[in-house]
Amino acid sequence: MDRMGARPEKRTGLFRAMAVDYQRLRPEAVDTVACPLCLTEHSKINLADLSREHIIPSQLGGRSETLTCRQKCNNAHGSHLDSHLINAMRAMDAVEGIAPIRTVLGSHKGKIAAEVFLPSRPEAGPFRIQLVGKASNMQATDDLRNSLGEGFTLKMQMSFPFIPERYFRAALRAAFLSVFKTEGYDYALSAGAARSERSLVPR
């Protein structure tokens, strides 16, 4: 998400390019853009109401940007949708053995935090459990070590902190903005885009 006042020249450049494209289709709209998500119009005077939006979250390596409404479409989606997209991608990496899975090991003496590393392929060997000492109860950790042996049962609760419905909406949103970045307002003002917008704009 964009910070107020951060790199204003970048935001101005995006505004100019979007304004030229918007006026091509709306000749009466001078120095005006429409948020590609909700189509609310913003004049250059109200530039502060717009923020630079990473089409793919920067935490996933996204660099391409556009402008969207600061409060309604960027900040609201940043907290409600983008985090689910980021966590879903990380969960997929974890299942593929690229990243660890956050896990809590069962113990009646306290919390034991761990990371589970799955093998990237069957022949890569068994999975590995690594305890996270700073986040664990040391008494519980010592008890776990002393209990290891034949017939020992270990309970694990793995964490995948995303809601599928929000992940799917975030992925659709990123795809929508990617097409807008390429096709401009020809796409954003189309009937097909209107059907997608109903599920993308926060209520």
N, CA and C of each residue as an Amber inpcrd file, in Angstrom:
protein
   609
   0.8310000  -1.1950000   0.0000000   0.0000000   0.0000000   0.0000000
   0.8720000   1.2540000   0.0000000   0.3280000   2.3280000  -0.5160000
   1.0450000   3.5820000  -0.6530000   1.0360000   4.3540000   0.6440000
   2.1310000   4.9820000   1.0170000   2.1680000   5.8590000   2.1720000
   1.9150000   7.2830000   1.7150000   1.1890000   8.0560000   2.5460000
   0.8820000   9.4360000   2.2100000   2.1710000  10.2090000   1.9540000
   2.2750000  10.7960000   0.7940000   3.4260000  11.6310000   0.4640000
   4.6260000  10.8660000  -0.0450000   4.5480000   9.5480000  -0.0960000
   5.6940000   8.7640000  -0.5470000   5.8040000   8.8130000  -2.0620000
   6.9480000   9.2560000  -2.5530000   7.2370000   9.3470000  -3.9830000
   6.0680000   9.9630000  -4.7590000   5.7130000  11.2230000  -4.4640000
   4.5630000  11.8520000  -5.1240000   4.7250000  11.9480000  -6.6300000
   5.9900000  12.0450000  -7.1240000   6.1960000  12.1520000  -8.5680000
   5.7610000  10.8750000  -9.2830000   5.9080000   9.7310000  -8.6400000
   5.4500000   8.4580000  -9.2100000   3.9290000   8.4490000  -9.3170000
   3.2710000   8.9090000  -8.2940000   1.8080000   8.9570000  -8.3030000
   1.3150000   9.9370000  -9.3610000   1.9980000  11.0740000  -9.4910000
   1.6180000  12.0700000 -10.4960000   1.7770000  11.5090000 -11.8980000
   2.8510000  10.7730000 -12.1320000   3.0730000  10.1740000 -13.4420000
   1.9930000   9.1620000 -13.8000000   1.6090000   8.3490000 -12.8260000
   0.5310000   7.4000000 -13.0600000  -0.7740000   8.1330000 -13.3500000
  -1.0230000   9.2160000 -12.6150000  -2.2570000   9.9850000 -12.8200000
  -2.3100000  10.5430000 -14.2410000  -1.2230000  11.1110000 -14.7030000
  -1.2000000  11.7110000 -16.0400000  -1.5050000  10.6800000 -17.1220000
  -0.8690000   9.5220000 -17.0200000  -1.0910000   8.4830000 -18.0240000
  -2.5320000   7.9850000 -17.9940000  -3.0780000   7.7950000 -16.8010000
  -4.4530000   7.3330000 -16.6860000  -5.4450000   8.3960000 -17.1470000
  -5.1340000   9.6710000 -16.8670000  -6.0330000  10.7610000 -17.2600000
  -6.1380000  10.8790000 -18.7760000  -5.0170000  10.7240000 -19.4680000
  -5.0270000  10.7780000 -20.9360000  -5.8930000   9.6510000 -21.4890000
  -5.7380000   8.4700000 -20.9400000  -6.5160000   7.3270000 -21.4140000
  -7.9990000   7.5100000 -21.0970000  -8.3020000   8.0420000 -19.9120000
  -9.7060000   8.2200000 -19.5160000 -10.3890000   9.2800000 -20.3810000
  -9.6790000  10.3790000 -20.6830000 -10.2740000  11.4480000 -21.4940000
 -10.5190000  10.9880000 -22.9310000  -9.7580000  10.0110000 -23.3700000
  -9.9800000   9.4600000 -24.7110000 -11.3950000   8.8820000 -24.8300000
 -11.8770000   8.3110000 -23.7490000 -13.2100000   7.7180000 -23.7450000
 -14.2710000   8.6430000 -23.1410000 -13.8130000   9.5830000 -22.2980000
 -14.7150000  10.5510000 -21.6770000 -14.1510000  11.9490000 -21.9420000
 -14.3810000  12.5080000 -23.1440000 -13.7560000  13.7780000 -23.5320000
 -14.0100000  14.9270000 -22.5590000 -15.1360000  14.8900000 -21.8750000
 -15.4560000  15.9670000 -20.9400000 -14.6680000  15.8770000 -19.6380000
 -13.9990000  14.7480000 -19.3800000 -13.2530000  14.5380000 -18.1380000
 -11.8090000  14.9960000 -18.3280000 -11.5500000  16.2450000 -17.9530000
 -10.2200000  16.8320000 -18.1090000  -9.4660000  16.7040000 -16.7870000
  -8.2000000  16.2610000 -16.8660000  -7.3960000  16.0470000 -15.6580000
  -8.1680000  15.2400000 -14.6170000  -8.7440000  14.1540000 -15.0680000
  -9.5800000  13.3030000 -14.2130000  -9.2760000  11.8460000 -14.5080000
  -9.3030000  11.0400000 -13.4670000  -9.1820000   9.5930000 -13.6360000
 -10.3390000   8.9310000 -12.8810000 -10.5880000   7.6930000 -13.2020000
 -11.5550000   6.8980000 -12.4490000 -10.8170000   5.7260000 -11.8250000
 -11.1000000   5.4750000 -10.5700000 -10.5230000   4.2900000  -9.9320000
 -10.9350000   3.0700000 -10.7480000  -9.9900000   2.2420000 -11.1730000
 -10.3490000   1.0950000 -12.0230000 -11.2480000   0.0800000 -11.3230000
 -11.2740000   0.0830000  -9.9950000 -12.0750000  -0.8900000  -9.2660000
 -13.5170000  -0.4310000  -9.0510000 -13.6970000   0.7990000  -8.5610000
 -15.0480000   1.2660000  -8.2490000 -15.5510000   2.3210000  -9.2290000
 -14.6610000   2.8210000 -10.1250000 -14.9750000   3.8270000 -11.1490000
 -15.3630000   5.1810000 -10.5670000 -15.0450000   5.4310000  -9.2980000
 -15.2270000   6.7600000  -8.7250000 -14.2210000   7.7120000  -9.3670000
 -14.7040000   8.8700000  -9.8430000 -13.8210000   9.8250000 -10.5080000
 -13.0590000  10.6780000  -9.4910000 -11.8170000  11.0180000  -9.8570000
 -10.9620000  11.8550000  -9.0120000 -10.2550000  12.8540000  -9.9220000
 -10.3580000  14.1350000  -9.5640000  -9.6570000  15.1680000 -10.3240000
  -8.2410000  15.3120000  -9.7880000  -7.4260000  16.0410000 -10.5280000
  -6.0390000  16.2440000 -10.1110000  -5.9640000  16.9530000  -8.7640000
  -6.9450000  17.8140000  -8.4850000  -6.9750000  18.5310000  -7.2010000
  -7.0930000  17.5460000  -6.0410000  -7.7660000  16.4360000  -6.2920000
  -7.9860000  15.4360000  -5.2390000  -7.0180000  14.2590000  -5.3480000
  -5.8340000  14.5380000  -5.8460000  -4.8450000  13.4740000  -6.0380000
  -4.5330000  12.7370000  -4.7370000  -4.6220000  13.4340000  -3.6140000
  -4.3190000  12.8110000  -2.3220000  -5.3060000  11.7020000  -1.9660000
  -6.4650000  11.6810000  -2.6300000  -7.4540000  10.6370000  -2.3660000
  -7.1090000   9.3320000  -3.0890000  -6.0700000   9.3770000  -3.9110000
  -5.6310000   8.1850000  -4.6410000  -4.3080000   7.6840000  -4.0740000
  -4.0800000   6.4040000  -4.1810000  -2.8040000   5.8580000  -3.7240000
  -2.2540000   4.8880000  -4.7520000  -0.9410000   4.7580000  -4.7520000
  -0.2990000   3.7950000  -5.6380000  -0.6040000   2.3900000  -5.1510000
  -1.0560000   1.5760000  -6.0740000  -1.4880000   0.2170000  -5.7500000
  -0.5990000  -0.7860000  -6.4560000   0.0440000  -1.6550000  -5.6950000
   0.7780000  -2.7600000  -6.3080000  -0.2310000  -3.7670000  -6.8410000
  -0.1710000  -4.0530000  -8.1170000  -1.1180000  -4.9850000  -8.7240000
  -0.9270000  -6.3800000  -8.1300000   0.2950000  -6.8220000  -8.0280000
   0.6630000  -8.0140000  -7.2530000   1.3300000  -7.4860000  -5.9840000
   0.9260000  -7.9380000  -4.7940000   1.5230000  -7.4180000  -3.5620000
   3.0500000  -7.4300000  -3.6110000   3.6440000  -6.3590000  -3.0990000
   5.1030000  -6.2490000  -3.1340000   5.7740000  -7.3930000  -2.3710000
   5.1040000  -7.9400000  -1.3630000   5.6770000  -9.0590000  -0.6040000
   5.7870000 -10.3290000  -1.4450000   5.0840000 -10.3450000  -2.5830000
   5.2020000 -11.4680000  -3.5110000   6.0700000 -11.0990000  -4.7110000
   6.7350000  -9.9600000  -4.6160000   7.6300000  -9.5450000  -5.6920000
   7.0030000  -8.6410000  -6.7280000   5.7530000  -8.2040000  -6.4950000
   5.0810000  -7.3390000  -7.4580000   5.7090000  -5.9550000  -7.5390000
   5.8490000  -5.4390000  -8.7550000   6.4270000  -4.1120000  -8.9520000
   5.5200000  -3.1930000  -9.7630000   4.6720000  -3.7600000 -10.6130000
   3.7890000  -2.9480000 -11.4480000   2.7150000  -2.2840000 -10.5830000
   2.4210000  -1.0130000 -10.8810000   1.4980000  -0.2340000 -10.0500000
   0.4340000   0.4610000 -10.8920000  -0.6640000   0.8070000 -10.2250000
  -1.6800000   1.6780000 -10.7820000  -2.2030000   2.5380000  -9.6390000
  -3.2410000   3.3410000  -9.8970000  -3.8420000   4.1610000  -8.8510000
  -5.2380000   3.6430000  -8.5440000  -5.5650000   3.5980000  -7.2470000
  -6.9070000   3.2580000  -6.8110000  -7.2960000   4.1840000  -5.6620000
  -8.5780000   4.1770000  -5.3040000  -9.0430000   4.9760000  -4.1660000
  -8.2440000   4.5920000  -2.9230000  -7.7540000   5.5920000  -2.2040000
  -6.8990000   5.3130000  -1.0420000  -7.6240000   4.5010000   0.0190000
  -8.7630000   4.9590000   0.4810000  -9.4360000   4.3130000   1.6000000
 -10.2970000   3.1310000   1.1750000 -11.1760000   3.3400000   0.2190000
 -12.1690000   2.3140000  -0.1180000 -11.5710000   1.1060000  -0.8100000
 -10.7180000   1.3460000  -1.7880000 -10.2710000   0.2350000  -2.6380000
  -8.8520000  -0.2460000  -2.3570000  -7.9700000   0.5910000  -1.8310000
  -6.6040000   0.1520000  -1.5830000  -6.4380000  -0.2950000  -0.1350000
  -6.6280000   0.6150000   0.8140000  -6.3970000   0.2600000   2.2090000
  -7.3380000  -0.8390000   2.6860000  -8.6120000  -0.7730000   2.2900000
  -9.5590000  -1.8040000   2.7130000  -9.1720000  -3.1670000   2.1570000
  -8.7980000  -3.2180000   0.8870000  -8.4140000  -4.4940000   0.2810000
  -7.0720000  -4.9660000   0.8020000  -6.1830000  -4.0280000   1.1220000
  -4.8710000  -4.4250000   1.6160000  -4.9690000  -5.2690000   2.8660000
  -5.9070000  -4.9330000   3.7410000  -6.0480000  -5.6800000   4.9870000
  -6.9510000  -6.8920000   4.8400000  -7.9670000  -6.7980000   3.9770000
  -8.9630000  -7.8620000   3.8930000  -8.6440000  -8.9180000   2.8330000
  -7.9200000  -8.5400000   1.7880000  -7.6960000  -9.4800000   0.6910000
  -6.2260000  -9.7980000   0.4600000  -5.3760000  -8.7800000   0.3340000
  -3.9860000  -9.0220000  -0.0430000  -3.2730000  -9.9630000   0.9270000
  -3.5560000  -9.8290000   2.2270000  -2.8840000 -10.6980000   3.1940000
  -3.2430000 -12.1600000   2.9560000  -4.4600000 -12.4280000   2.4930000
  -4.8740000 -13.8060000   2.2280000  -4.1880000 -14.3480000   0.9700000
  -3.9760000 -13.4750000  -0.0270000  -3.2440000 -13.8930000  -1.2170000
  -1.8010000 -14.2220000  -0.8630000  -1.1720000 -13.3670000  -0.0700000
   0.2200000 -13.5830000   0.3400000   0.3510000 -14.8860000   1.1280000
  -0.5370000 -15.0770000   2.1080000  -0.4500000 -16.2790000   2.9440000
  -0.7810000 -17.5460000   2.1620000  -1.6920000 -17.4470000   1.2070000
  -2.0170000 -18.6170000   0.3850000  -0.8200000 -19.0220000  -0.4730000
  -0.1410000 -18.0370000  -1.0550000   1.0350000 -18.3370000  -1.8690000
   2.1390000 -18.9710000  -1.0120000   2.2980000 -18.4640000   0.2050000
   3.3060000 -19.0320000   1.0960000   2.9280000 -20.4510000   1.5170000
   1.6210000 -20.6890000   1.7110000   1.1700000 -22.0370000   2.0700000
   1.4510000 -23.0130000   0.9350000   1.2300000 -22.5890000  -0.2920000
   1.5090000 -23.4480000  -1.4460000   2.9970000 -23.7560000  -1.5380000
   3.8350000 -22.7510000  -1.2540000   5.2840000 -22.9850000  -1.2320000
   5.6410000 -24.0030000  -0.1550000   4.9680000 -23.8960000   1.0080000
   5.2640000 -24.8050000   2.1140000   4.9150000 -26.2370000   1.7560000
   3.7640000 -26.4380000   1.1330000   3.3370000 -27.7820000   0.7480000
   4.2890000 -28.3750000  -0.2930000   4.8710000 -27.5060000  -1.1230000
   5.8270000 -27.9680000  -2.1410000   7.2310000 -28.1600000  -1.5790000
   7.4130000 -27.8620000  -0.2890000   8.7190000 -28.0420000   0.3310000
   9.6700000 -26.8720000   0.1550000   9.1380000 -25.7320000  -0.3160000
   9.9860000 -24.5650000  -0.5560000  10.1220000 -23.7090000   0.6980000
   9.1110000 -23.7310000   1.5630000   9.1010000 -22.9060000   2.7680000
   8.5670000 -23.7450000   3.9260000   8.8620000 -23.3580000   5.1800000
   8.3690000 -24.1280000   6.3310000   6.8860000 -23.8830000   6.5940000
   6.2560000 -24.8210000   7.2850000   4.8650000 -24.6870000   7.7190000
   4.8660000 -24.3750000   9.2120000   4.2160000 -23.2700000   9.5780000
   4.1240000 -22.9320000  11.0020000   3.2700000 -23.9750000  11.7180000
   3.7800000 -24.4710000  12.8410000   3.1460000 -25.5920000  13.5280000
   3.2140000 -25.4040000  15.0360000   2.2030000 -25.8940000  15.7330000
   2.2180000 -25.9550000  17.1960000   2.1650000 -27.4180000  17.5950000
   3.1110000 -27.8500000  18.4270000   3.1570000 -29.2340000  18.8840000
   2.3780000 -29.3710000  20.1820000   1.6330000 -30.4700000  20.2900000
   0.7870000 -30.6780000  21.4580000   1.5920000 -30.9830000  22.7070000
   1.2780000 -30.2710000  23.7900000   1.9110000 -30.5190000  25.0830000
   1.0030000 -29.9720000  26.1780000   0.8050000 -30.7640000  27.2390000
  -0.0240000 -30.2910000  28.3540000   0.7350000 -29.3090000  29.2390000
   2.0290000 -29.1070000  28.9690000   2.8250000 -28.2200000  29.8120000
   3.0480000 -26.8370000  29.1990000   2.5300000 -26.6170000  27.9990000
   2.6840000 -25.3000000  27.3890000   2.8600000 -25.3790000  25.8820000
   2.9600000 -24.2150000  25.2770000   3.0590000 -24.1190000  23.8180000
   4.4620000 -24.4730000  23.3330000   4.5090000 -25.2510000  22.2670000
   5.7630000 -25.5420000  21.5880000   5.5890000 -25.1280000  20.1300000
   6.2610000 -24.0610000  19.7430000   6.1890000 -23.5880000  18.3590000
   7.2540000 -24.2900000  17.5360000   6.8990000 -24.6290000  16.3230000
   7.8430000 -25.3510000  15.4610000   7.5950000 -24.9940000  14.0060000
   8.5430000 -25.3560000  13.1770000   8.4060000 -25.2420000  11.7310000
   8.6300000 -26.6230000  11.1330000   7.6930000 -27.0370000  10.2720000
   7.7900000 -28.3370000   9.6230000   8.2520000 -28.1290000   8.1880000
   9.2820000 -28.8430000   7.8110000   9.8260000 -28.7710000   6.4580000
   9.4910000 -30.0740000   5.7360000   8.6290000 -29.9810000   4.7310000
   8.2860000 -31.1590000   3.9390000   9.3260000 -31.3560000   2.8430000
   9.6250000 -32.5900000   2.4870000  10.5820000 -32.8200000   1.3840000
   9.9820000 -32.3510000   0.0690000  10.8080000 -31.7740000  -0.7840000
  10.3350000 -31.2630000  -2.0730000   9.9540000 -32.3900000  -3.0280000
  10.4610000 -33.5930000  -2.7820000  10.1200000 -34.7670000  -3.5970000
  10.3280000 -35.9990000  -2.7270000   9.6620000 -37.1010000  -3.0370000
   9.7010000 -38.2880000  -2.1680000  11.1040000 -38.7790000  -1.8650000
  11.9800000 -38.7270000  -2.8550000  13.3310000 -39.2610000  -2.6420000
  14.2400000 -38.3050000  -1.8690000  13.7110000 -37.1190000  -1.5310000
  14.5290000 -36.1290000  -0.8140000  14.6880000 -36.4510000   0.6620000
  13.9570000 -37.4610000   1.1360000  14.1080000 -37.8520000   2.5310000
  12.8890000 -37.5140000   3.3630000  12.9250000 -37.8040000   4.6760000
  11.7750000 -37.5570000   5.5600000  11.5870000 -36.0630000   5.8340000
  10.4060000 -35.7280000   6.3490000  10.1830000 -34.3370000   6.7130000
  10.9300000 -34.0220000   8.0060000  11.1540000 -32.7440000   8.2390000
  11.9680000 -32.2990000   9.3760000  11.1760000 -31.3130000  10.2280000
  11.2890000 -31.4540000  11.5440000  10.6380000 -30.5360000  12.4890000
  11.7120000 -29.7360000  13.2010000  11.5760000 -28.4270000  13.1530000
  12.5400000 -27.5440000  13.8190000  11.8040000 -26.7040000  14.8600000
  12.2060000 -26.8260000  16.1240000  11.5600000 -26.0650000  17.1910000
  11.9720000 -24.6030000  17.1260000  11.0370000 -23.7280000  17.4620000
  11.3020000 -22.2860000  17.5220000  11.3940000 -21.9250000  19.0010000
  12.6180000 -21.9290000  19.5210000  12.8260000 -21.7840000  20.9520000
  12.2490000 -20.5210000  21.5610000  12.4260000 -19.3840000  20.8820000
  11.9740000 -18.1090000  21.4480000  10.4590000 -18.0330000  21.5920000
   9.7420000 -18.8160000  20.8060000   8.2770000 -18.7800000  20.8360000
   7.6920000 -19.9710000  21.5990000   8.5510000 -20.7400000  22.2640000
   8.0920000 -21.9630000  22.9230000   8.2920000 -21.8960000  24.4240000
   7.4720000 -22.6530000  25.1380000   7.6240000 -22.8340000  26.5760000
   8.7560000 -23.8360000  26.7960000   9.8040000 -23.4050000  27.4640000
  10.9940000 -24.2460000  27.5960000  10.7200000 -25.5110000  28.3960000
   9.8460000 -25.4240000  29.4150000   9.5100000 -26.6150000  30.1980000
   8.8110000 -27.6410000  29.3140000   7.9180000 -27.1540000  28.4460000
   7.2260000 -28.0520000  27.5270000   8.1950000 -28.6550000  26.5210000
   9.1620000 -27.8490000  26.0810000  10.1660000 -28.3390000  25.1330000
  11.0220000 -29.4410000  25.7580000  11.4640000 -29.2230000  26.9970000
  12.2610000 -30.2390000  27.6890000  11.4570000 -31.5180000  27.9100000
  10.1760000 -31.3580000  28.2430000   9.3210000 -32.5280000  28.4570000
   9.1610000 -33.3260000  27.1700000   9.0570000 -32.6130000  26.0340000
   8.9480000 -33.2910000  24.7440000  10.2010000 -34.1040000  24.4550000
  11.3640000 -33.5210000  24.6950000  12.6180000 -34.2290000  24.4370000
  12.7210000 -35.4900000  25.2950000  12.2990000 -35.3830000  26.5470000
  12.4050000 -36.5150000  27.4610000  11.3850000 -37.6080000  27.1610000
  10.3400000 -37.2620000  26.4180000   9.2770000 -38.2270000  26.1290000
   9.5030000 -38.9960000  24.8410000  10.4660000 -38.5610000  24.0420000
  10.6940000 -39.2140000  22.7430000  11.1160000 -40.6590000  22.9410000
  10.5330000 -41.5310000  22.1720000  10.8770000 -42.9490000  22.2590000
   9.8920000 -43.7690000  21.4640000  10.0770000 -45.0800000  21.4800000
   9.2120000 -45.9720000  20.7220000   7.7750000 -45.8770000  21.2230000
   6.8370000 -45.7600000  20.3030000   5.4300000 -45.6720000  20.6650000
   4.9750000 -44.2770000  21.0390000   5.8690000 -43.3000000  20.9760000
   5.5190000 -41.9180000  21.3230000   4.6090000 -41.3210000  20.2460000
   3.5600000 -40.6460000  20.6630000   2.6270000 -39.9880000  19.7470000
   2.8070000 -38.4800000  19.8350000   2.9480000 -37.8440000  18.6980000
   3.1390000 -36.3960000  18.6450000   1.9710000 -35.7550000  17.8990000
   1.2870000 -34.8430000  18.5500000   0.1860000 -34.1220000  17.9260000
   0.6960000 -32.7980000  17.3670000   0.3090000 -32.4990000  16.1260000
   0.7490000 -31.2710000  15.4770000  -0.4490000 -30.5130000  14.9190000
  -0.4440000 -29.2230000  15.1030000  -1.4720000 -28.3690000  14.5150000
  -0.7870000 -27.3980000  13.5630000  -0.9700000 -27.6260000  12.2660000
  -0.3340000 -26.7810000  11.2620000  -1.2130000 -25.5730000  10.9510000
  -0.5670000 -24.4660000  10.6600000  -1.2880000 -23.2190000  10.4340000
  -1.1450000 -22.7470000   8.9890000  -2.2890000 -22.5570000   8.3270000
  -2.3400000 -21.9630000   6.9910000  -3.2760000 -20.7550000   7.0950000
  -2.7400000 -19.5860000   7.4660000  -3.5810000 -18.4380000   7.8550000
  -4.1730000 -17.6520000   6.6810000  -5.0700000 -18.3020000   5.9450000
  -5.7910000 -17.5750000   4.9060000  -7.1750000 -18.1880000   4.7510000
  -8.1040000 -17.3740000   4.2950000  -9.4730000 -17.8210000   4.0350000
  -9.6100000 -18.0180000   2.5300000  -9.9540000 -19.2260000   2.0730000
  -9.9940000 -19.4850000   0.6230000 -10.8220000 -18.4830000  -0.1600000
 -11.9970000 -18.1100000   0.3310000 -12.8500000 -17.1810000  -0.4090000
 -12.1590000 -15.8400000  -0.6130000 -11.4460000 -15.3610000   0.4120000
 -10.7320000 -14.0860000   0.2750000  -9.5060000 -14.2280000  -0.6170000
  -8.8810000 -15.3980000  -0.5760000  -7.7550000 -15.6470000  -1.4800000
  -8.2130000 -15.6130000  -2.9310000  -9.3420000 -16.2570000  -3.2270000
  -9.8540000 -16.2700000  -4.6040000 -10.2170000 -14.8610000  -5.0590000
 -10.8220000 -14.0620000  -4.1720000 -11.1600000 -12.6840000  -4.5250000
  -9.9040000 -11.8550000  -4.7610000  -8.8740000 -12.0770000  -3.9520000
  -7.6190000 -11.3430000  -4.1200000  -6.9570000 -11.7050000  -5.4390000
  -6.9980000 -12.9890000  -5.8040000  -6.4200000 -13.4140000  -7.0760000
  -7.1890000 -12.8120000  -8.2500000  -8.5200000 -12.7720000  -8.1440000
  -9.3440000 -12.1540000  -9.1820000  -9.0440000 -10.6650000  -9.2850000
  -8.8580000 -10.0300000  -8.1440000  -8.5510000  -8.5920000  -8.1240000
  -7.2210000  -8.3040000  -8.8110000  -6.2090000  -9.1270000  -8.5130000
  -4.8990000  -8.9450000  -9.1440000  -4.9950000  -9.1530000 -10.6480000
  -5.7770000 -10.1540000 -11.0680000  -5.9550000 -10.3970000 -12.5010000
  -6.6750000  -9.2220000 -13.1620000  -7.6980000  -8.6980000 -12.4910000
  -8.4590000  -7.5620000 -13.0140000  -7.5350000  -6.3560000 -13.2280000
  -6.7280000  -6.0290000 -12.2130000  -5.8350000  -4.8730000 -12.3180000
  -4.7280000  -5.1070000 -13.3470000  -4.3220000  -6.3590000 -13.5250000
  -3.3100000  -6.6680000 -14.5430000  -3.8510000  -6.3950000 -15.9430000
  -5.1050000  -6.7880000 -16.1810000  -5.7130000  -6.5200000 -17.4860000
  -5.8960000  -5.0150000 -17.6680000  -6.3150000  -4.3240000 -16.5960000
  -6.4720000  -2.8700000 -16.6900000  -5.1470000  -2.1990000 -17.0240000
  -4.0620000  -2.6710000 -16.4220000  -2.7490000  -2.0830000 -16.6800000
  -2.3770000  -2.2010000 -18.1560000  -2.8240000  -3.2780000 -18.7870000
  -2.5120000  -3.5110000 -20.1970000  -3.5040000  -2.8420000 -21.1350000
  -4.8000000  -2.9850000 -20.8220000  -5.8580000  -2.5220000 -21.7340000
  -6.4270000  -1.1500000 -21.3730000  -6.1710000  -0.6720000 -20.1580000
  -6.6580000   0.6410000 -19.7490000  -8.1670000   0.6830000 -19.5620000
  -8.7190000   1.8690000 -19.7910000 -10.1520000   2.0640000 -19.5470000
 -11.0330000   1.3870000 -20.5910000 -10.4820000   0.9800000 -21.7150000
 -11.2660000   0.1700000 -22.6470000 -11.7950000  -1.0700000 -21.9360000
 -10.9790000  -1.6080000 -21.0370000 -11.4110000  -2.7780000 -20.2730000
 -12.2210000  -2.3680000 -19.0440000 -11.7290000  -1.3930000 -18.2750000
 -12.3800000  -1.0300000 -17.0150000 -13.8220000  -0.5780000 -17.2120000
 -14.1230000   0.0270000 -18.3660000 -15.4660000   0.5270000 -18.6300000
 -16.3140000  -0.4510000 -19.4360000 -15.8070000  -1.6510000 -19.6510000
 -16.5320000  -2.6360000 -20.4580000 -17.5720000  -3.3720000 -19.6170000
 -18.5210000  -4.0100000 -20.2910000 -19.5640000  -4.7740000 -19.6030000
 -18.9700000  -5.9690000 -18.8550000 -17.9560000  -6.5940000 -19.4410000
 -17.3210000  -7.7250000 -18.7760000 -16.6560000  -7.3240000 -17.4740000
 -15.9860000  -6.1690000 -17.4720000 -15.3450000  -5.6870000 -16.2610000
 -16.3800000  -5.3550000 -15.1940000 -17.5260000  -4.8280000 -15.6160000
 -18.5750000  -4.4570000 -14.6560000 -19.0360000  -5.6640000 -13.8540000
 -19.0880000  -6.8320000 -14.4760000 -19.5020000  -8.0360000 -13.7560000
 -18.4750000  -8.4250000 -12.6940000 -17.2050000  -8.2330000 -13.0050000
 -16.1540000  -8.5530000 -12.0240000 -16.1260000  -7.5450000 -10.8990000
 -16.3520000  -6.2660000 -11.2120000 -16.2480000  -5.2020000 -10.2200000
 -17.1990000  -5.4130000  -9.0530000 -18.3570000  -6.0110000  -9.3090000
 -19.3270000  -6.2020000  -8.2410000 -18.7720000  -7.0770000  -7.1150000
 -17.8760000  -8.0010000  -7.4480000 -17.3010000  -8.8720000  -6.4220000
 -15.9730000  -8.3450000  -5.8670000 -15.4520000  -7.2730000  -6.4680000
 -14.1430000  -6.7670000  -6.0710000 -14.2230000  -5.5600000  -5.1460000
 -15.2670000  -4.7510000  -5.2940000 -15.3530000  -3.5020000  -4.5370000
 -15.8910000  -3.7920000  -3.1490000 -15.2090000  -3.3090000  -2.0900000
 -15.6910000  -3.5470000  -0.7240000 -17.0820000  -2.9940000  -0.5100000
 -17.8700000  -3.7000000   0.2440000 -19.2250000  -3.2570000   0.5850000
 -19.2520000  -2.7040000   2.0040000
